[in-house]
Amino acid sequence: MTKAPTDRRLRAEVLIVLGLSLGWSAIVSIWLYVEALLRPAPIASQTTTLHPSVSRVPVMDIIYQVLADGYKLVPVALAVYLLNDRAGRARERLGLIWRKGGGPSPWRDVGIGAGLAALIGLPGIGVYAIGRALGQSLKVNTNGLGDHWWTATLLILAALVAAVLEETIMVGYLVTRLREMRWKVAWIVAASAVIRGCYHLYQGWPMAIGNLVMGIVFVLVFLRTRRVGPLIVAHAILDLVSFVGPEIVPISWLVALHVA
């Protein structure tokens, strides 16, 4: 019979998974924020661009963006693989099993996720607007790909990948492993939320705090439901609105909201 992994082994595993994914993103984000603070220009006049173009050749840009998004799912595959151990199957531990006859269903996950997105979305816009008004948030350009027929498709793909990456690792995987190491609930919530806030710090401290609060809510929902699906849905909706919304909403509205 296979022995249960020791806390030391689990701790090493968690550090490796985070080091290959969002833990490294948090370190880079902190570096970017400090670098922004050291620039002569004030924070409010600086811009950070998501999904920047890497090639002037359109087809090469498309290929790179798709490959980059695919690579981001490798740590997800690793986390899921590691959760398939003697304690149970990853799908069961992440709540990705649906049953007929009144049990958990994909539509229920979608409904809960949509509700979460509505709960967090409007305050999130407010946090960004307040951060901009205070001069403490960088202007976030969510589309660095330019105006092409394929831009919206790549932004949608990026939103879906980010949702799967962050919620599977930062909530599903991390919370499961920390519980197995017998961490107290408060410390589990804090660990996941703080890391989430850190890898958004490059946008300014108001957005980092906003994402920290979002992280707290998401972990509490997962602890209650044992399902990561609603979190992925909620995150995907939020990112879809953030990435594609500015391409659709009239610029005058964005200016009025102090988000452009």
N, C-alpha and C positions, 0 to 999 in steps of 0.2 A: 504494500500500500504506500502510495506517495505521501511523504510528509508535507504538512502545511508549511508554507514559506515563513521564515522568521521575520520579525519586524525589521531586522537589519537588511535582509534581502529585499523586502518590500520598500523600504526607505530608499535603497539604491535604485530600485526599479523606477520609483516615482521621479527621482531626480534625473534619471536618464531620459524618461519620456518627456518631462518638462524641458529638459535641456535641449532636446531635439525639436521642440515645438514652441509653446507659448511662454515657457520660462525664459527662453532665449529672446523671444519677442519683447518680454518685459524689460530685460536688461538693455536691449537696443533702444526701446522707447524712453527709458530713463536717460540714456546717453543723449538721445536726440533733444530731449527737453532741456537738459543742462546746456547743450550746445546752443539751443535757441536763446536761452537766458543770457549767454555770453556774447551774443551778436550785438552790434551797435544799435540795430533797429529794435523798437519795442515789439513785444509779443504780438500785439494786436495787428501790426502791419505785416506780419509774416504769414506765409501760406504753406500748408502741408498738403501734398497731393497723393491721393490714393490711386492705385492702379496706373502708375505712370507708363507712358509709351517707352519702349526700349529699342525700337527700330523704325527707321523712316520707310522701310519696305512693309507695306500693310500685311501681306501674307506672313511674313516673318514675325511681325508683332502679334498676329493672331496665334500663331503656333506657340510662341513664347508664353503668352498669357494662359493658354490652355495647359501647357506643360507645367507652368508654375502653380496653377490651381491644383492640378493633379498631384504634384509633389507634396502640397500641403496636406493631402489626405493620407500620406504614408504614415505619419505619426498616429493618425486615427486607426489605421489598420494595425499598427503595432499595439496600441492600447487595447483594441478589441481582442487581438490575438492573446495578449497577456491575461485578459479577464476570462478567457476560456480555460480555467484551471480547475483543480479539484473541487473548488467551492461552488462551481456552477457554470452554466453557459453564459457567454457575454450578453446574448439577446435577453435572457431572463433577468440578468443583473441590471441591465440598462432599461428594462421595461419596453423592449421592442418586440414583444409578442402580443398578438391580438387574438381575441377569442369571440366567437359568435354567441348569441343568446344572452345579451345584456352585459357581457364582459368588456374589457378594454377594446376599443376599436380605433382605427386610423382617424375616423371622422371626429371621434371624441377628442383625440389628441389635437386635431386641427382646431376644433372649437376652443379648447382650453388655451392653445397657443395664440389664437387670434385675440382672445380676451386679455392675455398677458401683454401682447403687443400694444393693445389699446391702452392698457394701464400704464405702460412704461413709455410709450411713444411720445405722447404730448408733453409730459414732464421732461423728457429727454430733449425735445426741441427747445423747451424753456431754459434748460440748463445751458445749452449751447448759446442761446440768445443772450442770457445773462452774462455768461463768460465773455462774449464778444463786447457787450456793453461795458463790462468792467475792464476790458483791455487785457484779459488774462487767458483768452483762448485764441489759438491760431485760426486763421481762416482755413476751413477744410474744403479742398477741391476734390470732390468724389469722383471726378472723371478726368483722368489724365490721358485718355486714349484718343481724344479728338472726336470730331463729329463724322462718323462713318456709319454705313448701314449695319455693320456688325457690332457696333459699340454697345448697344443695349443688351444684346445677347451675352456678351462677355461680362458686363456688369451684373446681369442676373446670375450667371454662373459663379461669379466671385461672391455674391451674397449667399448663395446656397452652400458653397464650400466653407465660407467663414462660419456659418451657422453650425454645420456639421462638426467642423474642427473644434470650435470653442466649446460647444455644449457637451460633446462627447468626452473631450479631455478634461476641461476645467470643472465639469460637474459630474457627469456619469462616471468617468474613470477615477478622477481624483477623490471624490467623495467616497466611492466604494473602497478604495485602498486605505484612505485615512480611517474609515470606520473599522476596517480589518485590523488596523494598528491601534485600535481602541482610543482614538482621539476623542476628546469631548466635542459635543455638537458645536459649541460656540467657537472652538478653535478651527473646526472643519469649515464652518461658514466664513470665518475671518480669512483663512488661508486662501480659499478659492476666490473670494471677493477682492482681496488685496492684490492678488496676482492679476486678476482681470483689470482692476483699476490701473495697475502699473503699466500694462501693455497698451493702455490708451493714453498714457501721460504725455506722449508726444503731441497731443492735441491741446494740451494745457491742463492745469490742475482742476478746473471746474468739470471738464469732461471725464477726467480720471475719477473724481468723486461720484459723478453721475453713474459711471459704469460700475463702480464699487457697490453702489446701492442696488443696481440691477443685479449684480452678482449675488448679493445677499438674498434678494427675492427669489432668484432662480434656484439657489441651493435649497432654500426652505421649501419651495415647491417640489423639488426632486425628493427631498427627505420625506415629504408627506405622500407623494404619489408613487415614488420609485419608478418614474417614467421620464426618460430624456426626450421623448418625441415632442411633447408640447413645447419644450424649451427650444428645440431646433426650429420648430414652426414659428415661434414668436421671434426668435433672432432673425430668421430668414425674412419675415415680413418687415421688421425694423430696418434691416440692411437694404432690402429691395426699395423701400421708400426713400432711404437716405441716398442710395446710389443712383436710382433711376428717377426719383422724384424731381430733383433739380433740373433734369432735362425736359420735364413736362410742365412743372408749375411756372407760371409767368414770373419773370425776374422782378417785377414790381412787388409781387407778394413776398418774395424772399427778402427784398430790401426792407419792406415794412416790418418783417419779423426779425430784422437785424441778423439774418443768417446768410446774407450774400454781400 
